[in-house]
Amino acid sequence: MPRGRYSLHDPHDHTLLAEEHFQCAPGPSGWRYVSQLTTPSGDHAGSVDLALDELGRPIRLELHSASWQVRGAALDGVTWVRTDPSGTHATEGNVRAHAFTGTSPAFLIATARLLRLTPSSSATRVRLVAFTEPVLAPRTVDQSWALMVREAHATDNAPLIVETYQVTALDTGEQHTVHISGDVVLAAPGIELEHLETPPSVFT
C-alpha cells in the first residue's frame, strides 16, 4: 500500500498551492485512493476519496474543498451531486463522459487505468468531467492520451516500470507529459512526488 506526499504547484509560475498526503492500494474490486490536502501553512484544505472498479471506472468519488463537497460515480456516463458550504443547496449533474478529473494525482492514475494503453496503441480520446478548485465547479474536458514509452528502471528490489504518457488538451492543443509507475505519479505538470514510503503497487 503506497503512502507518501505530493506537492501541488501552479503549473505556470510554480507557486506551491498545497501538499497532498495520500495512500492507495489495489483490492479485489479495483483500486482506492484516499488523501488529505494541506495549505503551505499547514491548514486543512480538503480531501479526496476515489474508488475504481476492475475496469478503471469510478464507482465512488468524494471530494472536499473550501467546505464544498462533491459525490460522484459512473452512472449513465458520470453523475455527481455538488453541495455548497452551507449544506442547504445541492445540485446534481450528469454528462456522457468516461470519468472524472481534477488537480489530484489520483485522477491521472485513474485515467491511465481506464484507458489501459500500450506503446503500440494510437492516441485515445477521452471525455472527463473536471472539478476545479476551490469551489469544485464542474466542466467537461476532452483529452487525448498516448503511451509513448514503457521502461524498466533498476532498483535495489524489483525493477521499477515507468510509463510516459503524452496528454493533449483537445480544446487548446496544449500538450504535457505524465510519468507514472504503477499507482504513483512520479512527475506531471504541477505535481511533484516528495516522499514515498513503499514502492508503487503493480497492477496485474
C-alpha positions in Angstrom: 0.0 0.0 0.0 1.9 3.1 -1.2 1.8 6.0 1.2 3.5 9.3 0.5 3.2 13.0 -0.2 2.8 15.1 -3.3 3.4 18.8 -3.6 0.9 20.6 -5.9 2.1 23.7 -7.7 0.7 26.2 -10.1 2.0 24.8 -13.4 2.7 28.2 -14.8 4.6 30.1 -12.0 5.4 27.1 -9.8 3.8 28.6 -6.7 3.2 26.0 -4.1 -0.6 25.5 -3.7 -0.9 22.5 -1.4 0.5 19.3 -0.2 -1.4 16.0 -0.7 -0.8 13.2 1.8 -2.0 10.0 0.3 -2.3 6.3 0.5 -3.6 3.9 -2.2 -3.9 0.2 -2.9 -5.4 -2.2 -5.4 -8.1 -4.5 -4.0 -10.4 -7.4 -5.0 -12.8 -4.9 -6.7 -10.4 -2.5 -8.2 -8.3 0.4 -6.7 -8.8 3.0 -4.0 -7.0 6.3 -3.3 -7.5 8.5 -0.2 -5.7 11.7 0.6 -5.8 14.8 2.8 -4.7 18.2 1.5 -3.0 20.9 3.5 -2.1 24.5 2.6 1.5 25.7 2.6 0.9 27.0 6.1 -0.3 23.5 7.2 -4.0 24.2 7.4 -6.5 21.5 6.2 -7.5 22.3 2.6 -9.6 19.3 1.5 -9.7 15.6 0.8 -10.0 13.1 -2.0 -11.6 9.6 -1.8 -11.7 7.8 -5.2 -12.5 4.1 -5.8 -12.3 2.4 -9.2 -13.7 -0.9 -10.3 -11.5 -3.5 -12.0 -12.1 -1.8 -15.4 -10.9 1.6 -14.1 -14.4 3.2 -13.9 -15.1 5.5 -10.9 -17.5 3.6 -8.7 -17.2 6.3 -5.9 -15.8 9.8 -5.7 -15.9 12.1 -2.8 -14.1 15.5 -2.9 -14.0 18.2 -0.3 -12.5 21.7 -0.9 -13.2 25.0 0.9 -16.3 23.4 2.5 -17.7 22.5 -0.9 -18.4 18.8 -1.4 -18.8 16.6 -4.5 -20.0 13.0 -4.5 -20.0 11.2 -7.8 -19.9 7.8 -9.7 -20.1 6.3 -13.1 -23.8 6.2 -13.8 -25.3 6.9 -17.3 -21.9 8.4 -18.1 -20.9 10.2 -14.9 -23.2 11.6 -12.3 -22.5 13.8 -9.3 -24.0 15.9 -6.6 -22.3 19.2 -5.6 -23.1 20.7 -2.2 -22.4 24.3 -1.1 -20.6 25.2 2.2 -23.9 25.9 4.0 -25.2 22.4 3.1 -28.5 23.9 2.0 -28.1 23.8 -1.8 -27.2 20.6 -3.7 -27.1 20.5 -7.5 -26.9 17.3 -9.5 -25.1 16.9 -12.8 -24.8 14.3 -15.4 -22.6 14.2 -18.5 -21.9 11.5 -21.1 -18.3 11.3 -20.1 -15.9 8.4 -19.2 -14.6 9.5 -15.8 -13.7 12.4 -13.6 -10.5 14.5 -13.3 -9.1 17.3 -11.2 -5.9 18.5 -9.6 -5.2 15.4 -7.5 -2.7 12.9 -9.0 -5.3 10.2 -8.3 -7.1 11.3 -11.5 -4.1 10.7 -13.7 -3.7 7.2 -12.3 -7.5 6.6 -12.8 -7.4 7.8 -16.4 -4.4 5.6 -17.2 -6.2 2.6 -15.6 -9.3 3.3 -17.6 -7.5 3.5 -21.0 -5.0 0.7 -20.5 -2.9 1.9 -23.3 0.2 0.1 -24.8 3.1 1.8 -26.5 1.8 0.5 -29.8 -1.7 2.0 -29.2 -2.8 5.0 -31.2 -3.7 8.1 -29.2 -7.1 7.7 -27.5 -9.6 10.4 -26.9 -11.3 10.6 -23.5 -14.1 12.9 -22.2 -13.7 13.8 -18.5 -15.6 16.0 -16.0 -13.1 18.2 -14.2 -13.8 19.7 -10.8 -11.9 23.0 -10.4 -10.8 24.2 -7.0 -11.6 25.8 -4.7 -15.3 25.6 -5.3 -15.3 22.3 -7.2 -17.1 23.8 -10.2 -17.6 21.1 -12.9 -16.6 21.5 -16.5 -16.3 18.9 -19.3 -12.9 18.5 -21.0 -11.8 16.4 -23.9 -8.2 15.0 -23.8 -6.1 12.7 -26.0 -3.8 10.2 -24.2 -0.9 8.3 -25.8 1.5 5.9 -24.1 4.9 7.0 -25.5 7.2 4.5 -23.8 7.3 1.9 -21.0 10.7 1.5 -19.4 12.1 -0.7 -16.6 14.5 1.0 -14.2 16.7 -1.0 -11.9 16.2 -0.6 -8.2 17.5 -2.3 -5.1 14.4 -4.5 -5.2 12.4 -5.3 -8.3 12.7 -3.3 -11.5 10.6 -0.1 -11.5 8.3 0.1 -14.6 7.8 3.7 -15.6 5.2 4.7 -18.2 5.4 8.0 -20.0 2.2 9.5 -21.4 1.6 12.4 -23.7 -1.7 14.2 -22.8 -3.2 16.7 -25.2 -6.0 19.1 -24.3 -8.2 18.9 -27.4 -9.7 22.4 -26.9 -6.3 24.2 -26.9 -3.9 21.7 -28.4 -1.6 22.1 -25.3 0.4 19.0 -24.6 2.1 17.8 -21.5 3.9 14.7 -20.2 2.9 12.5 -17.3 5.2 9.8 -15.8 3.5 7.0 -13.9 4.8 3.9 -12.1 2.0 1.5 -11.0 -0.3 3.6 -8.9 2.0 6.5 -8.2 2.6 9.7 -10.3 6.3 10.3 -10.5 6.1 13.7 -12.2 3.5 15.7 -14.1 2.8 19.4 -14.6 2.1 21.0 -11.2 2.7 17.7 -9.4 5.9 16.5 -7.6 6.3 13.3 -5.7 8.1 14.5 -2.5 8.0 11.3 -0.4 7.1 7.7 -0.9 7.2 5.1 2.0 6.7 2.0 0.0 7.1 1.1 -3.7 4.2 1.6 -6.1 1.7 -1.2 -6.5 2.0 -3.4 -9.6 -1.3 -3.8 -11.4 -2.0 -7.2 -13.0 
